[in-house]
């Protein structure tokens, strides 16, 4: 991905948006090197000094920080003659160990301490003797692993006010843009000169004294000790979570936890790890996740629970690191988070996997992915301990994949269903609104024609399964796909969406909304309808970069936008507690998809009393297709009705839903 993949403006004005949110966090998310010159530094800036450094730390990047400090003329003479005496002046702006320990409650400050302790953060001070010689430069360079960089310069200091609350203006210069490259190289060269102490006139460049560096590291260690091993008491676990942990232990530290979306699978898994460490000692831990966003959520949860950040590996960056680093990470206390794509890649299997040993723990989040052919080789790793997590581990129409998962984790699993979670009050109650709409006459005619072709093609396939099998099968798939598109693009579906949105606006509820789509056409249509109603929204799809997706989720959670229109990438793994209502534009008959999508709005949050799920279901009256096709279509519509019945069974307004379903059955005699 890199810096080229994010939107970087030429000039930033922070009147309406914080600099940390609009520029620094997105740019640092995939950075390899961050060089920063800033005029002012104070202990209060520690909280935002490290804004974005968590992302830098996750990607194993490095920061060089150059800070200005004004000293008295009397002290200047002593400092100029002996740099060792710079400690006295620098220590004046440094927080005490007790102050630092208090600051360690902030995840970013702990990341700052870890970076400093590991050498990933280097800090120097530019000391000057008077206002006329004050080091007042405010600029920086951010570089990615591809060698592309962006320089920035302006009024902004690396302080809490500068990054957070001040109104600042600064410009950017990108190394890959003709006309900007010259300025980028100028600032890059200037930083190097200051860093190496080339500009000597009236200033002294001093390393951060080791005593102060050690002070930060000691504070982080003491804070962690005071917090203890971060083992939560049993009382903090919900009863079903405690049962899940006990099940896993009693099953020899192996098994699948089949727990509904929003019921705390990650929290349960962390307690499982804690129990394993207490009983069996430390072992290398690999956490497999579907996406980079989910990886970062896991990293934050791990840091909160155990007091340190794991390492994250994805195909975009991990393979370029030094192999010596990999050789050192698989000690008994090694913890890494990696995407399924990375774990299934040749680099992991050939270079990293042999270093793990025989007693590792594999935690597979959304473990149903392991049944896919391209990921099954992951199951051959040397994992003595195994923990699978999924709301819906069963793979539809994939017996081979299900067998592979069951062989690895075991046939038995711990189960805590969506229905149980709602009944126990751990997930929000919801109202379900099935919206049944018909195809138009023209669409029915085209649908009927394709259905007859499918029937004839399938009959021919059954009569001669060996001759021309592949060609006929491809033809069947093509016809089925074309027919499915008629349903997806049904004009009545968009009319119904518009009615739902207009009703929500009239009721003052056109907010905290997620719209789930299947393709770009649906994204476009939903966007147009939200535009017409004046709603503020973001579109999230697999084509969006991870930083953009993360920003959309943050803006949604803060209430800066009303809605998210999503295409598949939000179906699983991402925590969005703020959402209160969902519109399912088109759901497959695969229970995993519609259960995961519903789960996005059922997480409890402050002020959420009840969620709402709107399900737009297109159907064809079987009697309109003729006697030959009627039976086939009745099977198809039953699949849609099963989904509606599933949601109805747990809905707060189930009586209303049952009435709608009964009306449909009478209407089409099913």
N, C-alpha and C positions, 0 to 999 in steps of 0.2 A: 504494500500500500504506500507508505512513506508520505512525505510532505506534499508531493505533487498530487496526492489523492484527496487532499482536504481543501476547502475553500479558504483562501487567505486574501484578505482585502489589502489594498495598497495603503490606506490610511484608516486608523481606528480612532473613534471618538467614544469615550466611555460614559457619555452623558446618560445613556439608557441601559447599557449592559456593562457588567464588570469585566475588566480586562482579563482576569483569571478565567472566566467562563467563556468569553468570546474568542480569545486568541491563545492564551498560554496552555490551558488544559488540552484542547484539541491538538495543538502543535507538539506538545510534549508527550502525547499518548504513545507515539511510535518513534520517539527521538532516541538517538544514540549518544549525542553529545550536546550539552547545554552550557554555553559560555555566557556569563552575565557580569556586566560592570554596572554598579549602582552607587549613587552618591551617599545614601544614608542606610544605616542599619541600626536596629534597636531590638531588644529582647522580645518586644511584643510582636515583631514581624515574623518570629519563628512560626506562628500559626499559618501564615500565608506565604512565608518565605518558601515553604515546601509545597505550595500548591502546584499540582502537576508532577511533583517528584515521586509520588506513589507510582504513577504510570512509568516514569523514567526508571524507577527501581525494578518494576515488573519486567521491563525489557532489558535489564542489565546494562543500562546506560551510565553515563558519567556526567558530572557537573563540575564546572570550574567557576567559582564565585569570587568576584573582585569587588571589595567594598571600600568606600572612602571613609576616612576618620580624621577630624580636625583635632589637633592637640595644641597645648599652650606653647608659647615660644621658649619658655624655660625648659620644658620637657623635650622640646624639639632638638635642642643641641645635644642632649644626652642620647636621644634615639638615633640621631644622625651619626654619632660617633660609635654607637654600639647598638645594633639591631636587637640584641637580646633584651634591652630595656623596653622594647615595644610592648611587652607583656603587661606592664603597668597600665598603659593607656587602653589597650584592647580589652582588658578585663573589666574596665569601667562600664562598658556597654554589654557585657556578657551576663546572662542570668546566673543565679546561684544554682547549686545542685538541687536544692529544695524547690526552687522555681521551675527548674527543668523537669523535675519529677512530676510536678503538677501539670506541666505542658504535655507530658507523655500521654495524657488521656486522649490527645488528638492523634488520630491515626497518621496524619501527615508528618507530625513532629517525630513520631516513632520511626517513620520512614527516613526522615532527615538524619536521625541518630544512627540508623543502620547504614545508611549511605556513607556517613562520616566515618563510622567505625570500620567499614570494609574498604575504605579508600576510594569509593566511587564518587565521593564528594570531596573536592579540594577547595580550601578557602584561603584567600589572601586579603590583606588590608593595605590600602594605599594611604599612608600617613602624610599629612602636610601641616605646615606651621601657622598658617593664617588664612583669613577669608579670601585674600587676594590670590592664594595658591590652592584653594580647596579643590580636591578631586571631585568634580561635579558631573562627570560623565554618566550618562544613562543610556546604555545600549546593550545589545546581546546578539548571540548567534545560536540558532538551533539547527542541528544537523541530524539527518537520518542515516540508516545503515546503507542506503544506496549512494551516499556521498552528496546528496542534494542538501542545500541549506537555505535558511532564511535569516537575514539580519533584521533587527528592529532598532529604532532609535527615536527618542522623543523625550517627553517630560516625566515618564513613569519610573518611579523607584521600586526596588524590590522590598516593599514594606507592606504592612497590613493595609494602610490607607491607599497606597499606590495601586495594589492589586485588587483591593476590595471596594473602597468607598469613594476615592477621589475621582474627579472628572479630569481625565488625562487624554492627550492626543499623541499618537506615535505613528511612525511610518514603517513599512516593511520593504525589504529588497530581496528578491528571490534569485538564487544562483543560476537557475535554469532559464531565466527570462533575459533576453537581449535588452540592454538598456538599464537593467537593474543589477546585472552581474558585477559591473564595475564598483558599485556602491557596496555590494555584499563583500567583495574582496577587500575593499578599503577597511570596513569595520572588522573583518576577520583578522587582517594584518595588524590593525590598531590594538585589538585585544591581545594578540600574541606579544606585541611589544611591551604593553603594560605588564602582562603576566610574567614576562622574563626580566622585567625591571629595566628595559632599554631607555624609557623616558625617565631620566634621573632628576632633571632640574627641579629642585624644591620639594621633591617627594621621596619617600622611602617605601618600597614594597616589602611588606613583612608577611611571612608565613603565619598561619594561625598557630599560636603557641601550643605545643603538645599538651601542656597542662590543661588548657581550655578545651581542646579536642577531647581529651580523656574525661573531662568533666561531663561532657554530653553523653559519652559512651557509658560512664559509670551511672549517670542518672537513669538511662534507659534500662540498664541491668537491675538496678535497685528497684525501679518501678515494677519490673516484671516479677522480681522476688516478692515484693509486697503484695502483688496481686495473686501470688501463689501459682500453682500449675494451671490456673484458669479452669479448674474442673468445676462444672456447675453442680449444685446439689440436686439430688433426686427430685426435690420439691419443685425445682424450676422446669423439670421436664413434665410434659403433659402425660397423663396415664398411658395413652396408647404409644407415646414415644418411648416410655420406659419399657413397655412390653416388647417393642420392636428391638431395643438394645438387648434385652434379656434373650429374646429369640435368637439373635445373631450370635451371642456368646455361647449359648447352649448348643448351637448348631456348628460349633467348632470354628467360629469366626468366619463363617461363610453363609451366603444366602442373599435372597432378593427381598427388598422392602418395597412392597407395592402400596404406595401411599398417595392419596389424592393430592392434586396440585393445591398448594397453599397450606398444607398441613405440617410443614417444617421438616422436609426430608434432609436438608442440609444440616440443620441443628441436630437431628437425630444421628446423622452420620458422624458429626464431630464428637458426640458422646461415645459412639462406637469406637472411634479411634482412641479416645481417652481411656476407655476400658481395656482396649488391647494393649496400650502402652503400660498401663498399671499392672496387667497380668503377665504379659509376654515380653515386655521390654520394647525398645524402639526398633523399628524396621523401616526400610525405604517405602515411601508411599507415593503411588502414582494416581492422580485424580484425572479421570477421562471425562471430558465435557464436549458438548456439540459445537459451541461457538466461543469466540474470544470474549464476548460480553458476559457469558456465563462464567468463563474463567475468572474474570475480574470480580464478579460477585462472590465466587468461592474464595478468592484471595482475601477480600475484605472480611469475610466471615471467619476465615482461618486466623487472620491477624487479630480480630476481636476476641477470639476464643483462646488462642495459644500465644499471642503476643509477638508473632513474627510473620513476615510475608513469605509464602512459598514462591518458587520460581515458575514462570509461565512460559510455555513453548507453543508456538504456532508455526505453520509452514512459512509464514511471511518473514520471520526473523530468526527463529531458533537455529537453523542450520548453518548460519554464518558465524556462530560463536566459536571460540577456540575449543578444540577437543579436550585440551587439558582441563578446561572448566568442567566438562561433563565427567571426566574421570574422577573429579574431586567431589561431585555432588551426591553420589550414591553411597554415602555413609549411612549408618544406622538411623540418623535423624534427618535424612534427606526427604524433602517433600517437594514434588513438582506437580504442576497442573498443566495438562496438555490437551489440545483438541484431538478428537478422533482422527482427523485427517493427518495430524502430525504423528500420532502413535502408529498409524497404519502405513506411514511412509518408510522408504528404504533407509533413510538416515537413522531414524530411531531404531529400527530392527537390526541394522548392521553395526552401528556405532555405539548406541546407548544401551540397548537391551542387554548385551553381554556383560555390562558393568553392574547390573542390578543385584545379582545373587539369587538365591533360591527362596528367600523368606520375605518377599515384598508383599505389600497390600495394594490391590487394585480397587479403587472406588470408581464405579462407572455410573455417572449421572446420566439420566435418560438412557438407561441401560439397554432399551430395546434397539438402539442403534447397533449394538454389537452383533445382532442377527443378520445385518446386511452383509452381502458377500465381500464387499471391499474392506470390511472391518473385522471379519471373523479371525484373521490371523493374529489379532491382538490377544485373543483368548489362549494362544499357545505360549504366552509369556510365563516366566517362573513365579507365579503369584500363589504363594501358600495361603494367603488370606484374601477373601473376595467379598466385596459388598456392592450389590446392585441396587440402584434407586430408579424407580419409574412409577408414574401414576398408572400407566397402561403398558406393561411389559410384553403382552401378547402381540405378535405380529400377524396381521390379517393376511390370509392366503399365503403363508410362508412357513410351512411345517419344518423345512430344513433349518431356517433361521431360529425358529422356536426351539428346536432340538438342540442346537448349538448353545443357546443361552441356558437351557435347563441342564445340559451336561456340565456347563461351567459353574453355575451357581447352585444347582440342585433343583429338583422338581417342586419341592415345597417352598412356600414363600410366606412372609408376614404380610397381611392385608389390612388396610384401613381405607375404606371406600369413601367416595364423595358423599354418599347418602349418610354414612355414619358421622362424618365430619360436620355436616349441616345439622343433623339431629342432635349432636353433642354440643353445638354452638361454637365450634371452632372455625367454621366458614359461614359467610353471610347467607341469609335466606335470599331467595330470588323469586321474581315473577317471570313467567315464561309466556311469550307471545308468538305462537306459531302463525305465520302469515302464508296461507295457501293461495297460490296464484296459478292461473292456467296459461297455457300457450295460446297465441292467437290462431285464427283459422289457417292463415298462411304457414305459420310455424308447425301446426299440427300436420298439415299436408306433407311438408318436407320431412318431418319427424317420422311419419308413417311410411313414407317411401324408403327411407334409410333403414327402418326396422325390418321391412320386407327383404331388403338386400342383405341385411345381416342374417336373417333367418335362412335365406337360400345359401349364403356362403357357409354358414355353420353346418347346414345339412350336407353340403358337398364335402366338407371337411370330415364329417363323421363317416361318410360312405367310403372315402379313400384316404385314411389317415397317414399313409406312408408316401403316397405319390403327390408331389407338389405341396407338401405339408407347410413348409416355411412361407411360400408365396401366399397360400390361402390364409395362413395365420396373420401375416402382415396386412393382408386386405381386410380381414376381420377387425384388426386393431385400428386401422385407418377409418373404417366405417363407424365403429363405436366411438372413436374420438370426435368425428364430425357430428354425430348425433348428440354427443354430450355437450358440444359447443352450442347447439341450438338451445338447450336448457339453460346453460350458463348465461347466454346473451338474450334470454327471453325479455321482450320489451316490458312485460308486466312486472318483472322483477325490479326494474329501475323506477317504474311508477310507484311501486310499493315502498321502495327505499325513500323516495321523495315524500310520500305521505308520513312515514315514520319520522323523518327528520323535521318536517313541518310541525307535526304534533309535539315533538320534543321541544322545539323552539317556542311554540305557543304556551307550553307548560313551564317554560323557564328551565328546561333540563337539557339543553343542547350543550353539554359539557361533560367532562370525565367519560367520554365516549370512545369506544374502539370499534372500528368497522373492519371485519375480516373479509378479504377478497381472495379470488383464486388466480387472477391474471391481470395484465396491464390494462386491459379494456375496462375491467371493473374498477380498478384504481382511478382511471381517468373519469369515469362516470360519477363515482362517489365524490371525487374532487370537485367536479363542476357543480354538483348539487350543494355541497357545503359552501362553495364560493357564493352561490346565489343566495344563501341564507346568512352570509357575513360571518361564518364561523372561522376561527383560527385553527389551523391543523398542520400536521406533518404527515408526509407519506413515507412509509418504511417498507423497504423491500430488500431482497438479496443483493440488488445492484447498489444499494446505499453502502457507504463505507461505515465501518464500525463506529468511528467517532461521531458520524452524523446520526447513527441510530441511537447511540448513547445520549447525545444531546436532545434528541426528540423525546426520549423517555424522561430525561431530567426536566425538560420544559413542561411535559405533561404532568409530572408529579408536583411541580411547583405551581401549576395552574396558569402558566404563561400561554398555553394553548388549550383549545377545547377538545380536540380529538386527534386520534392517531388512526390513519388508514393503513392497514397492514396487509402484506402479501406473504403468508407462510412463515417468514422469519420470526414472527412473534408468537408462533404457536406453542413453543415450549421453552422452559428454562429461565425466562426473564421475569423478574419480580416487578409487578406494577400494581401496588396496593391502591393507588388513587382511582383506578377505573371503577365505575359504578354501573355502566351499561354497555352492552355489546350488541352489534348487529351482525348476524351471520349471513353475508350476501350469498355464499355458496359453500356448503360443507359436503365433504365426501361422506360415503357410508362407513368409512373407517372410524370406529368409536374413538380411537386415539385422538384424531384430529378434533372432533367436536367436543370431546371431554376436555382436552387441553385448552381449547379456545374458550370454553365456558369458564374454566378455572382462572382465566386472566381477570375476571371481574368478581370472583367470589372470595378473594382474600379480604379479611377484615381490616378496616382502617378507621381512624378517627372520623366520626360523623356519618359513616356509612351504615345505614339502617337496613337497607335492602337493595339488592342488585336487580337489574333488568336484562333479560336476554330476548332479543328479537330474532326470529329464525324465518328467513324467507325461503319457502319451499315451493318449487315449481312442480306441478304434476300434469300428467296427461290422462284424460278420461279414457280408460281402456276400451270402452264401448265405441269410441270414435275411430279406433284403428281397425275395426273389422274383427270377425270371429277368429280368424287365424292368428292374429297378433294379440288378441285380448288377454289370453292367459299369460303370455310373456310379460306384458306390461303390468299385470296385477302383481307379479313377483317384484318388478322394479319399484312400484309405488309402495309396496310393503316395506322395502328398505328405508324409504323416507319416513314412513309412519313410525317405524321402530325407533328412529332418532327422536321424533317428537314425543313418543311414549316414554322414552328414557328421561327426557327433561321434565315431562309432565309429572312423572312419578315422585319427583322431589320438590316440585314447584309449590310455592306458597299459595298460588292461585290455581291449584290443580283442578278444582271444580270447573272453572272457566275454560281451562285447557281441554279437559275431557269433553266438554260440550262442543268445542271447536272440532275435535277429532271425530266425535260421533256424527257431527253434521257432514264432515267430509266423507266418511264411510257411507252414509246414506246417499250422498250425492253421486258417488261413483260405484255404489253397490259392491263394497269390498269389506 
